[in-house]
Amino acid sequence: MEELMFCYQCEQTIGGKGCTKAGNCGKDAEVAALQDLLVYQLKAIGFLGNELLKQGKTIDKEISKFVADVCFSTLTNVNFDPERFICFLKEAEKIKENLKSQLGTLPPNIPECVNYKLPDSKDKMLQDAKKTGIMYDQTLDANIRSLRETLIYGIKGMAAYAHHAHVLGYIDEEVNNFFYKGLAATLDNSLTVDDLFNLTMEFGKVNLKCMELLDKANTQTYGNPVPTPVLITKKKGPFIVVSGHDLKDLYELLVQTEGKGINIYTHGEMLPAHGYPELKNLNTLLETSVVLGRTNKKSLIIYQDVY
Ligand code: SF4
């Protein structure tokens, strides 16, 4: 039986094998297909960007920001809006053309995704997406496929850190450039298992650099975290539950709800936010309105870290 989708990018994947009808996370087959096509476009951008870098050229920061933001958007639970992905696909098409014109003469044997033309209609995009899924090429060696996907999921994770650092005004050229190098490598049929393994190790170092960048962005913006008691009871009154880990979004939410008697509940990844002095200060102003709530299926998450 033909599978409606295939995604095994996170620990929630069904049966530890893959989500094939709908995601355990809530992602449907349509969004999964659009994300597959978007990753296909991102690989083409990676190839073109990497060629430019090899020529010693630099890539516009806005393009690198787009690449990081869009990689981030395909992570688990970040965005399930098909219209948003269609916008990203169209923007990616424009960026491909831009990079091609910067390159001038294209190198020989370019991958198919570089010359792919995005159709106008969603129906046609969904048709095309069938040829871009993880398992489409059944002839691909399983270890090569696995290492390429490992690199892509690592890049998606680094994209989340890079996105959060970007929104606070912090960028790093080495981090930005690795997006192109890593994405291009997933198209390079000359790379062996050892090559891809070594590249994954190299990626790990760049990823640590990106984590340092985000730490610097967070601590220089909100101060060094200090041990902080966290209220773990519920408070009476209207509330907002915050998911994700975007400190800037949390900061803005605290400012916008200041003095309005709205309790802001955090959980999971946002728990460390309680320790940052600038957020704690705002918290004091809000009369301890930042409290930890335990979420369950009946909880209403009305604010989420969505890109
Ligand atoms: S991201 Fe969603 S669809 Fe993909 S493996 Fe995780 S739970 Fe399944």
Residues whose N, C-alpha, C, O or C-beta is under 5 A from the ligand:
A	BS01	SF4	C7 Y8 Q9 C10 Q12 T13 I14 C19 G23 N24 C25 K27 T76
